[in-house]
Amino acid sequence: MARYLSRRDIDWPLLLITLLICAVGVLQIYSATRDTIWQDAWWKQILYVFAGLLLMWIIMLVDYHTMLHHVSVMYVLSVLALAGTYLIGKTVFGSRRWIPLAGGFHLQVSEFVKLVIILLVARYLTELKKDELELKEMLKLAGLVVIPTVLVLKQPDLGTSLTYLAVLVMGAFLAGLRWKYIAVIAVVTVLVLPVTYSFLKPYQKARLVSFMDPERDPQGTGYQLIQSQIAVGAGGMFGKGPLKGTQTQLRFLPVPHTDFIFSAFSEEHGFVGVIMVLALFFVMIMRIVQNAQTAPDRAGMYICMGVAALLLFHMLVNVGMVVGRMPVTGIPLPFMSAGGSSLWSNFLALGLVNNVRLRRFVN
């Protein structure tokens, strides 16, 4: 048993790339929060990284087959936890997403439910033992994923709820969902979107409107997007340099250490810095895909690709958001944005990938 838990079998390049992205994030958090009420966020982020590494190591020790076996219990507990968050969670900026803990910390349960969704999709699709996913089976799986999705929407947290659907879509695609069913789902989705719009909160509707025309309310709903685009454009080729971004340092850019950290980074490091960071993300996701290709079984493949889909969705939506190509949804940039819950869930996701990798060597 010791053979497949050897430290040399860990995906060290993946871990190194991840820590490089974390280091860039810490430096940018320091720059973006200097002389503000969040000026201690950078060293807290360092503590979060170390805690994340510990969590990654812990989840690596538990065979992922054991987790798959107990995923039903984990799913029920996740639904109950999300319901509990809605009832007793702390409201911040109009959203009830966090459960207060000792020491002033707050836990965002919905971040950790992502891992349960990945395991749930992996187990469901593996047990089908088919080369093609029928529509009836797809609807059953979608029903299971929709329950926590709706609970997260009620918080409200549109961004996180969409990440659950990203994992579902990736799983369905890999399981061989027929193109005719994909076409039907796409048509139904387009028809349902106007109905869904009516269920959104006023501020969510305002974000969609400001995405289409931010100049309509430049001092209100369009302010974040306008300032973000100015910051990104001001970076030029090589950026203004650390601690020298005017939009960031003069506090025109809102929350430059969380959802809009990529805007602050773009302003201070320019096009060259952006390309380097995006290259790191690309290599990181490709390493995860490579682990999926060498997984010992279909379940391991689904887990790795679920993690890849999750991180890719986060990256694309966050970067698209700050440059004005996607609506503002509050999705953090993986391993760079400040915050414990998101960072820990991402490290746990990488722990699942390494978990699958380590089990390749079971005789």
Secondary structure, 3 states (H helix, E strand, C coil): CCHHHCHHHCCHHHHHHHHHHHHHHHHHHHHHHCCCCCCCHHHHHHHHHHHHHHHHHHHHHCCHHHHHHCHHHHHHHHHHHHHHHHHHCEEECCEEEEEECHHHCEEEHHHHHHHHHHHHHHHHHHHHCCCCECHHHHHHHHHHHHHHHHHHHCCCCHHHHHHHHHHHHHHHHHCCECHHHHHHHHHHHHHHHHHHHCCCCHHHHHHHHHHHCHHHCCCCCCHHHHHHHHHHHHCCCCCCCCCCCHHHHCCCCCCCCCCCHHHHHHHHHHHHHHHHHHHHHHHHHHHHHHHHHCCCCHHHHHHHHHHHHHHHHHHHHHHHHHCCCCCCCCCCCCCCCCCHHHHHHHHHHHHHHHHHHHHHHCC
